[in-house]
Amino acid sequence: MFIRDFEIGDIDQIVEILRLNNQYDFPEVDGPEAMKRLKQCSAVVFLVCEIDNKVVGVVKGTYDGSRAMIHQLSVHPHYQRQGIGTALVKEIVKRFQRRGASTVSATVTEESLPFWQKAGFKKTKAFLVGNW
């Protein structure tokens, strides 16, 4: 298992992982063009996990100098429950801490809540989302 920064050549594999996990509802936010923009943004930490030169997991988030937020975590279904998600979360948290973040929040679903709690996160009040 090797965790590294996202590269443009990873896009097709990431889209496949997101589709397999029903996390590709908004291509304008999670699609190839958005990924290319994220690559250029200094506030973003965008990591992939590779096994045998294949991208099997992805995590992305932002740190604005005050708050760190994990926006997405996804692991290929064939590689789930092998510690990949946990390793990706640990690495992105470490990178946020190096930048100065004292806490890290995560956008999660109810279904994924047990994973996040096991990873050391606690549930707080929910955020509202606007869809314009």
ROVEX-865984 format. One record per residue: residue in one letter; z, x negated, y of N, C-alpha, C in turn. Coordinates in steps of 0.02 Angstrom, whole numbers, padded with zeros to 5 digits, always signed. Atoms other than C-alpha are relative to their C-alpha. Layout:
// residues N
AZXYZXYZXY/...
This chain:
// residues 132
M+00000-00042-00059+00000+00000+00000+00000-00045+00062/F+00007+00039-00061-00053-00069+00168-00006+00047+00060/I+00003-00042-00059-00018+00014+00336-00027-00042+00058/R+00033+00036-00054-00127-00035+00483-00021+00049+00054/D+00026-00041-00054-00196+00027+00647-00066+00033-00021/F+00061-00038+00009-00333+00158+00641-00060-00038+00027/E+00064+00027-00022-00513+00097+00654-00052+00056-00002/I+00052-00052-00004-00667+00200+00698-00031+00014-00069/G+00029-00009+00067-00735+00172+00521+00043+00042-00047/D-00044-00041+00042-00587+00271+00452-00011+00075+00009/I+00005-00070-00020-00642+00435+00531-00018+00046-00058/D+00021-00046+00054-00734+00513+00382+00054+00010-00052/Q-00053-00006+00050-00592+00476+00262+00059+00041+00027/I-00055-00038-00030-00463+00547+00383-00018+00074+00004/V+00022-00070-00002-00564+00706+00409+00006+00032-00069/E-00006-00026+00068-00571+00727+00220+00073+00015-00017/I-00071-00011+00014-00382+00707+00205+00026+00062+00037/L-00022-00057-00040-00351+00831+00346-00027+00066-00029/R+00030-00061+00029-00470+00958+00268+00035+00019-00065/L-00033-00014+00064-00391+00941+00096+00071+00028+00009/N-00068-00023-00014-00220+00975+00175+00002+00059+00049/N+00005-00057-00046-00281+01121+00282+00030-00017+00069/Q-00023+00022-00066-00243+01022+00441-00059-00015+00047/Y+00060+00013-00041-00418+01025+00515-00024+00064+00033/D+00017-00063-00032-00413+01190+00608-00029-00008+00069/F+00021+00011-00069-00450+01114+00778-00037-00066+00006/P+00038+00063-00004-00589+00983+00768-00002-00030+00070/E+00000+00027-00068-00585+00969+00957+00063-00042+00014/V-00062+00038-00007-00407+00899+00939+00005-00054-00053/D-00008+00046+00057-00418+00813+00769-00064-00029-00027/G+00064+00022+00026-00603+00779+00746-00020-00070+00021/P+00024+00067-00014-00707+00621+00761+00001-00020+00074/E+00002+00018-00071-00731+00626+00950+00071-00008+00027/A-00070+00006-00021-00544+00655+00977+00030-00065-00026/M-00026+00063+00028-00504+00509+00861-00025-00060+00040/K+00027+00055-00040-00619+00397+00961+00036-00006+00067/R-00038+00002-00064-00530+00446+01122+00070-00027-00011/L-00068+00024+00015-00360+00415+01042+00001-00076-00008/K+00004+00072+00010-00415+00240+00994+00004-00038+00067/Q+00002+00032-00066-00437+00202+01180+00064+00011+00040/C-00059-00020-00038-00269+00276+01236+00060-00044-00017/S-00055+00046+00012-00127+00152+01257+00065+00035-00018/A-00061-00037+00018+00006+00288+01235+00002+00019-00073/V+00007-00023+00069-00054+00324+01058+00016-00055-00051/V-00007+00042+00060+00005+00248+00895-00035+00041-00055/F+00043-00034+00048-00124+00294+00762-00007-00048-00059/L-00003+00044+00058-00095+00219+00589-00030+00033-00061/V+00024-00023+00065-00175+00234+00418+00034-00040-00054/C-00024+00035+00060-00114+00189+00246-00059-00008-00047/E+00055+00016+00046-00237+00104+00129+00029-00018-00068/I-00012+00024+00068-00231+00084-00058-00068-00016-00029/D+00064+00022+00028-00371-00014-00140-00058+00013+00048/N+00051-00007-00053-00471-00012+00025-00020+00073+00014/K+00013-00070-00013-00463+00179+00031+00056+00027+00044/V-00050-00032-00042-00374+00273+00171+00028+00060-00038/V-00033-00053+00038-00247+00386+00086+00051+00038+00042/G-00048-00034-00043-00134+00434+00231-00011-00019+00072/V+00008+00010-00071-00128+00448+00419+00060+00028+00038/V-00052-00026-00045+00003+00468+00555-00021-00018+00071/K+00016+00015-00069-00022+00481+00741+00052+00032+00046/G-00048-00025-00048+00090+00504+00890-00008-00035+00066/T+00004+00029-00066+00120+00459+01070+00070-00019+00025/Y-00060+00020-00035+00250+00370+01174-00019-00006+00073/D+00019-00001-00070+00244+00406+01360+00046-00042+00044/G-00048+00040-00037+00379+00283+01411+00069+00031+00002/S-00063-00036+00002+00514+00413+01391+00011+00034-00067/R-00006-00038+00062+00479+00519+01238-00053-00024-00050/A+00046+00016+00054+00402+00474+01072-00007+00063-00043/M+00013-00061+00038+00320+00614+00972-00052-00015-00054/I+00048+00003+00055+00238+00613+00801-00036+00067-00001/H+00039-00062-00004+00098+00740+00811-00031+00020-00067/Q+00034-00016+00063+00021+00727+00639+00016-00051-00053/L-00009+00041+00060+00059+00660+00466-00038+00035-00056/S+00038-00029+00055-00058+00687+00320-00013-00053-00054/V+00011+00044+00057-00072+00610+00147-00047+00035-00048/H+00047-00028+00048-00215+00637+00026+00039+00032-00058/P-00038-00034+00052-00157+00764-00105+00011-00040-00064/H-00007+00040+00061-00187+00642-00249+00051-00057+00007/Y-00046+00056-00012-00069+00516-00168+00068+00024+00027/Q-00063-00025-00025+00072+00631-00114+00057-00013-00050/R-00061+00011+00040+00251+00606-00177+00003-00070-00030/Q-00002+00070+00021+00225+00419-00191+00030-00045+00054/G-00032+00038-00053+00317+00366-00033-00045-00018+00058/I+00048+00017-00052+00162+00353+00076+00019+00032+00067/G-00020-00035-00061+00217+00484+00203+00062-00032+00030/T-00062+00031-00023+00389+00406+00214-00014-00068+00031/A+00017+00067-00026+00315+00232+00238-00036+00006+00067/L+00035-00010-00063+00199+00296+00376+00049+00020+00055/V-00050-00021-00050+00344+00381+00466+00043-00060+00020/K-00041+00059-00016+00452+00224+00454-00037-00048+00045/E+00039+00048-00040+00312+00117+00525-00012+00025+00071/I+00012-00025-00068+00270+00231+00671+00064+00001+00040/V-00065+00002-00035+00455+00247+00715+00016-00071+00022/K-00012+00071-00017+00471+00057+00711-00043-00020+00060/R+00044+00017-00056+00322+00041+00827+00022+00033+00065/F-00026-00034-00060+00392+00170+00947+00062-00035+00026/Q-00062+00034-00020+00560+00081+00948-00016-00066+00035/R+00020+00063-00032+00474-00084+00990-00025+00012+00072/R+00024-00016-00067+00397+00003+01141+00057+00024+00046/G-00057-00021-00040+00569+00062+01197+00026+00070-00013/A-00022-00068+00014+00588+00236+01123+00069-00001-00033/S-00067-00005+00030+00769+00281+01086+00003+00057-00051/T+00004-00055+00048+00723+00441+00992-00074+00014-00015/V+00068-00020+00019+00569+00507+00902+00004+00072-00024/S+00005-00070+00021+00524+00690+00883-00063+00008-00042/A+00059-00013+00041+00397+00766+00765-00019+00073+00003/T+00027-00068+00005+00286+00920+00766-00007+00014-00074/V+00000-00013+00072+00314+00998+00595-00010+00075-00014/T+00004-00070+00024+00283+01157+00495+00063+00015-00039/E-00059-00020+00040+00418+01256+00407-00005-00029-00071/E+00009+00026+00069+00343+01200+00240+00017-00074-00006/S-00012+00072+00003+00360+01017+00285+00070-00020+00023/L-00066+00015-00026+00535+01031+00357+00044-00040-00049/P-00042+00040+00045+00623+00968+00198-00019-00075-00002/F+00021+00070-00002+00518+00808+00201+00029-00034+00061/W-00022+00030-00063+00562+00775+00383+00076-00008+00002/Q-00072+00006+00002+00746+00810+00356+00021-00058-00046/K-00014+00056+00045+00747+00690+00209-00014-00067+00033/A+00018+00062-00036+00665+00561+00323+00047-00014+00058/G-00049+00013-00051+00812+00577+00443-00007+00040+00064/F+00010-00042-00059+00749+00705+00568+00043+00062-00007/K-00037-00062+00002+00849+00859+00616-00036+00053+00042/K+00034-00055-00033+00785+01029+00670+00034+00015+00067/T-00024-00019-00066+00802+01073+00854-00037+00062+00023/K+00036-00058-00026+00738+01213+00964-00075-00012-00002/A+00073+00005+00006+00552+01248+00945-00033-00006+00069/F+00042+00005-00059+00418+01209+01073-00048+00060+00001/L+00053-00050-00007+00294+01337+01140-00065-00037+00010/V+00066+00031-00006+00109+01299+01131-00047+00049+00034/G+00051-00040-00033-00025+01364+01249-00068-00014-00031/N+00067+00008+00029-00200+01393+01185-00050+00030+00049/W+00045-00024-00052-00324+01404+01330-00071-00007-00021/
